[in-house]
Amino acid sequence: MILVTGATGSVGRHVVDRLLAEGHTIRALTRNPGPARLPEAAAVVQGDLAEPRRLAPALDGVEAVYLMAMGGAPADFVDMARRAGVRRIVLLSTGDVLDDVERQPDAVAELHGAFERAIERSGLEWTFLRPNEFAGNSLHWAAQIKVGDAVRAPYGGACTAPIHERDIAAVAVRALVDAGHDGAKYLLTGPQAITHAEQVSLIGQAIGRTLRFEEISPEEARQAMTRYAPAAIVDAVLGQLAAAVVRPAEVTRVVEDVTGRPARSFFEWAIDHADDFR
């Protein structure tokens, strides 16, 4: 039995589908099973990672867990998993986490780093998935694109290597079911590093329009972003983008090495999600 947390999320849903397609027995954890619309073959259970001490029924009989870094109580979740007999955890972390440092660079890295530390100390088998940037992060431009031809955002020159959520899920599945991934910290990237301004242009090509990137100041962006996200998270995101302007993302071959298939390009992601921008 494999437990998939965040089963309705952008990555988790693809993990569910891939595991079922390969014939594995899974349990899908979601906070709200009613509207989840998960496959009938998945055993859907209600649960919240913020309350790990109440997850004993969800963990019963589970051998491996796909884990989102959510809930803020990693040590409690790991303790529950170990008590339930879980052998392996595959954690969706972030490429911002640094190894061998006393303090992580920002709030996002600190959150994920806390999960990594708890899992490393657990004695369980583990694999950490560290995406450079989700291609899906560009969905926050969708509202602007639906009503105009300009995306107003900061750091158009931020050069990242966005990865398709399907590729993250593909690596996660291999780490969950195959041997040879214990102790791996996989930096996951798309096949090339591109700027945010180039991402906007590629989205335009995918939907048959000419789009442009209009630079705004980090201060203006921060003011808008803190309306819907904690200030510490906003500052972390803006700091990561600023760093990516001067230090383009490192591109890896992890997706191809683990799955045997090259990582999908950002343009392929944009084609897959074209309707989200129309």
C-alpha positions as CSV (number, residue, x, y, z in Angstrom):
1,M,0.0,0.0,0.0
2,I,1.2,3.5,-0.9
3,L,-0.1,6.6,0.7
4,V,-0.3,9.7,-1.5
5,T,-0.7,13.0,0.4
6,G,-1.8,16.1,-1.4
7,A,-3.6,13.7,-3.7
8,T,-5.6,16.4,-5.5
9,G,-2.6,18.7,-6.0
10,S,-0.9,19.4,-9.3
11,V,1.8,16.8,-8.7
12,G,-0.1,14.4,-6.3
13,R,-2.9,13.8,-8.7
14,H,-0.4,12.6,-11.4
15,V,1.3,10.4,-8.8
16,V,-2.1,8.8,-8.1
17,D,-2.8,8.2,-11.8
18,R,0.6,6.8,-12.5
19,L,0.6,4.4,-9.6
20,L,-2.8,3.1,-10.4
21,A,-1.8,2.7,-14.1
22,E,1.1,0.5,-12.9
23,G,-1.3,-1.6,-10.8
24,H,-0.3,-0.4,-7.4
25,T,-2.7,-0.2,-4.4
26,I,-2.9,3.3,-3.1
27,R,-4.6,5.4,-0.5
28,A,-5.2,9.0,-1.4
29,L,-5.2,11.6,1.4
30,T,-7.1,14.8,1.0
31,R,-8.6,17.3,3.4
32,N,-12.0,17.3,1.6
33,P,-12.8,14.0,-0.1
34,G,-16.3,15.2,-1.3
35,P,-15.2,17.2,-4.4
36,A,-11.9,15.5,-4.9
37,R,-13.0,13.5,-8.0
38,L,-10.2,11.0,-7.6
39,P,-10.3,7.7,-9.5
40,E,-12.6,5.0,-8.1
41,A,-9.6,2.6,-7.8
42,A,-8.0,4.9,-5.2
43,A,-9.0,4.5,-1.6
44,V,-9.8,8.1,-0.6
45,V,-9.3,9.0,3.0
46,Q,-9.9,12.3,4.8
47,G,-7.0,13.8,6.7
48,D,-4.9,16.9,7.3
49,L,-1.1,17.0,7.6
50,A,-1.5,19.7,10.1
51,E,-3.0,17.1,12.5
52,P,-0.6,14.1,12.0
53,R,-1.6,12.5,15.3
54,R,-5.0,11.8,13.7
55,L,-3.6,10.0,10.6
56,A,-3.1,6.6,12.1
57,P,-6.0,5.1,10.1
58,A,-4.6,6.6,6.9
59,L,-1.1,5.1,7.6
60,D,-2.3,1.6,8.6
61,G,-0.7,-1.0,6.3
62,V,1.2,1.6,4.3
63,E,4.7,0.8,3.1
64,A,5.6,4.0,1.2
65,V,4.4,7.6,1.4
66,Y,4.5,10.4,-1.1
67,L,4.7,13.4,1.2
68,M,4.0,17.1,0.7
69,A,5.9,19.4,3.0
70,M,2.7,20.8,4.6
71,G,1.2,21.0,8.1
72,G,4.2,22.3,10.0
73,A,4.7,19.2,12.1
74,P,7.2,17.0,10.3
75,A,8.6,15.2,13.3
76,D,5.1,14.2,14.4
77,F,4.2,12.9,11.0
78,V,7.5,10.9,10.7
79,D,6.9,9.4,14.2
80,M,3.4,8.3,13.2
81,A,4.7,6.8,9.9
82,R,7.5,4.9,11.7
83,R,5.0,3.5,14.3
84,A,2.7,2.4,11.5
85,G,5.5,0.4,9.8
86,V,6.2,2.7,6.8
87,R,9.5,1.9,5.2
88,R,10.0,4.7,2.7
89,I,9.1,8.4,2.3
90,V,9.4,10.4,-0.9
91,L,9.3,14.1,0.0
92,L,8.4,16.8,-2.4
93,S,10.9,19.5,-1.3
94,T,12.4,22.5,-3.1
95,G,15.6,23.2,-4.8
96,D,16.1,26.2,-2.5
97,V,17.1,23.9,0.4
98,L,20.9,24.0,1.1
99,D,22.8,21.1,2.6
100,D,25.3,21.5,5.5
101,V,24.1,24.9,6.6
102,E,22.9,26.0,10.0
103,R,20.3,28.3,8.6
104,Q,18.3,28.0,5.4
105,P,18.3,31.1,3.1
106,D,14.6,31.9,3.4
107,A,11.2,30.9,4.8
108,V,10.4,28.5,2.0
109,A,13.7,26.6,2.3
110,E,13.4,26.5,6.1
111,L,9.9,24.9,5.9
112,H,11.1,22.2,3.5
113,G,14.4,21.8,5.3
114,A,12.6,21.0,8.5
115,F,10.8,18.1,6.8
116,E,14.1,16.9,5.3
117,R,15.8,16.9,8.7
118,A,13.0,15.0,10.4
119,I,13.0,12.4,7.7
120,E,16.7,12.0,7.5
121,R,16.8,11.3,11.3
122,S,14.0,8.8,11.1
123,G,15.9,5.7,10.1
124,L,13.5,5.2,7.2
125,E,14.4,5.0,3.5
126,W,13.9,8.4,1.9
127,T,14.2,10.3,-1.3
128,F,14.0,14.1,-1.6
129,L,12.6,15.7,-4.8
130,R,13.9,19.3,-5.1
131,P,12.4,21.1,-8.1
132,N,14.1,24.2,-9.3
133,E,10.8,25.9,-10.2
134,F,7.4,24.5,-11.0
135,A,6.3,25.4,-14.5
136,G,2.9,25.8,-13.0
137,N,4.1,28.8,-11.0
138,S,3.4,30.8,-14.2
139,L,-0.4,30.1,-13.7
140,H,-0.4,33.2,-11.5
141,W,-0.1,35.2,-14.7
142,A,-3.3,33.7,-16.1
143,A,-5.6,36.4,-14.9
144,Q,-3.6,39.1,-16.6
145,I,-3.2,37.1,-19.8
146,K,-7.0,36.5,-20.0
147,V,-7.7,40.2,-20.2
148,G,-4.7,41.7,-22.0
149,D,-1.4,41.1,-23.8
150,A,1.0,42.1,-21.0
151,V,2.2,40.4,-17.9
152,R,3.3,42.9,-15.3
153,A,5.7,41.3,-12.9
154,P,9.2,41.7,-11.4
155,Y,12.4,40.2,-12.5
156,G,11.7,39.3,-16.1
157,G,15.4,38.3,-16.4
158,A,15.1,35.7,-13.7
159,C,16.5,32.6,-15.4
160,T,15.0,29.4,-14.0
161,A,14.6,25.8,-15.3
162,P,10.9,25.2,-14.9
163,I,9.7,21.6,-14.7
164,H,6.4,20.1,-15.7
165,E,4.4,18.6,-12.8
166,R,4.1,15.4,-14.8
167,D,7.9,14.9,-14.7
168,I,8.0,15.5,-11.0
169,A,5.3,12.9,-10.6
170,A,7.1,10.4,-12.8
171,V,10.3,10.7,-10.7
172,A,8.3,10.4,-7.5
173,V,6.7,7.1,-8.7
174,R,10.0,5.6,-9.6
175,A,11.4,6.6,-6.1
176,L,8.3,5.1,-4.4
177,V,8.3,1.7,-6.1
178,D,11.8,1.0,-7.4
179,A,15.0,0.2,-5.5
180,G,18.1,2.4,-5.8
181,H,16.7,5.8,-4.7
182,D,17.3,5.6,-1.0
183,G,19.2,8.7,0.2
184,A,18.9,10.6,-3.1
185,K,18.4,14.3,-3.2
186,Y,17.2,14.9,-6.7
187,L,17.5,18.5,-8.2
188,L,14.7,18.4,-10.7
189,T,14.6,20.7,-13.7
190,G,13.2,21.1,-17.1
191,P,15.6,20.7,-20.1
192,Q,16.7,24.3,-20.3
193,A,17.0,27.5,-18.3
194,I,14.8,30.3,-19.6
195,T,13.9,33.7,-18.3
196,H,10.5,34.7,-17.0
197,A,10.1,37.0,-19.9
198,E,10.8,34.1,-22.3
199,Q,8.2,32.1,-20.4
200,V,5.6,34.7,-21.1
201,S,6.5,34.7,-24.8
202,L,6.1,30.9,-25.0
203,I,2.7,31.0,-23.3
204,G,1.7,33.5,-26.0
205,Q,2.9,31.1,-28.7
206,A,0.9,28.2,-27.1
207,I,-2.3,30.2,-27.2
208,G,-1.7,31.9,-30.5
209,R,-1.2,35.5,-29.2
210,T,1.8,37.9,-28.8
211,L,2.4,38.5,-25.2
212,R,5.0,40.8,-23.6
213,F,6.6,41.1,-20.2
214,E,6.3,44.5,-18.5
215,E,8.8,44.9,-15.6
216,I,7.5,46.3,-12.3
217,S,9.5,47.0,-9.2
218,P,9.9,44.3,-6.4
219,E,8.3,46.8,-4.1
220,E,5.1,47.0,-6.2
221,A,5.0,43.2,-6.6
222,R,5.5,42.7,-2.9
223,Q,2.6,45.0,-2.1
224,A,0.3,43.0,-4.4
225,M,1.5,39.6,-3.3
226,T,1.2,40.2,0.4
227,R,-2.5,40.5,0.0
228,Y,-2.8,36.8,-0.4
229,A,0.4,35.3,0.9
230,P,2.4,35.7,4.2
231,A,5.1,38.3,4.0
232,A,7.9,35.8,4.8
233,I,6.9,33.6,1.8
234,V,6.6,36.6,-0.5
235,D,10.1,37.9,0.5
236,A,11.5,34.4,-0.1
237,V,10.0,34.2,-3.6
238,L,11.2,37.6,-4.5
239,G,14.6,36.9,-3.2
240,Q,14.8,33.7,-5.2
241,L,13.9,35.6,-8.4
242,A,16.4,38.3,-7.7
243,A,19.1,35.6,-7.3
244,A,18.1,33.9,-10.5
245,V,18.7,37.1,-12.5
246,V,22.4,36.9,-11.6
247,R,22.8,33.2,-11.3
248,P,20.9,31.2,-13.9
249,A,19.5,27.9,-12.8
250,E,21.6,24.7,-13.1
251,V,20.0,22.2,-15.5
252,T,20.1,18.5,-14.6
253,R,19.3,15.3,-16.3
254,V,17.6,13.7,-13.3
255,V,14.2,13.2,-15.0
256,E,15.7,11.3,-17.9
257,D,18.2,9.4,-15.8
258,V,15.4,8.2,-13.4
259,T,12.5,7.7,-15.8
260,G,14.2,7.0,-19.1
261,R,12.4,9.9,-20.8
262,P,13.7,13.4,-21.3
263,A,12.1,16.2,-19.3
264,R,9.3,18.1,-21.0
265,S,10.1,21.7,-22.1
266,F,8.3,24.7,-20.8
267,F,6.6,25.1,-24.2
268,E,5.2,21.6,-23.9
269,W,3.8,22.6,-20.5
270,A,2.3,25.7,-22.0
271,I,0.6,23.7,-24.7
272,D,-0.8,21.3,-22.0
273,H,-2.2,24.3,-20.0
274,A,-3.2,26.6,-22.9
275,D,-6.8,26.6,-21.8
276,D,-5.8,27.9,-18.4
277,F,-4.6,31.1,-20.1
278,R,-7.5,31.6,-22.5
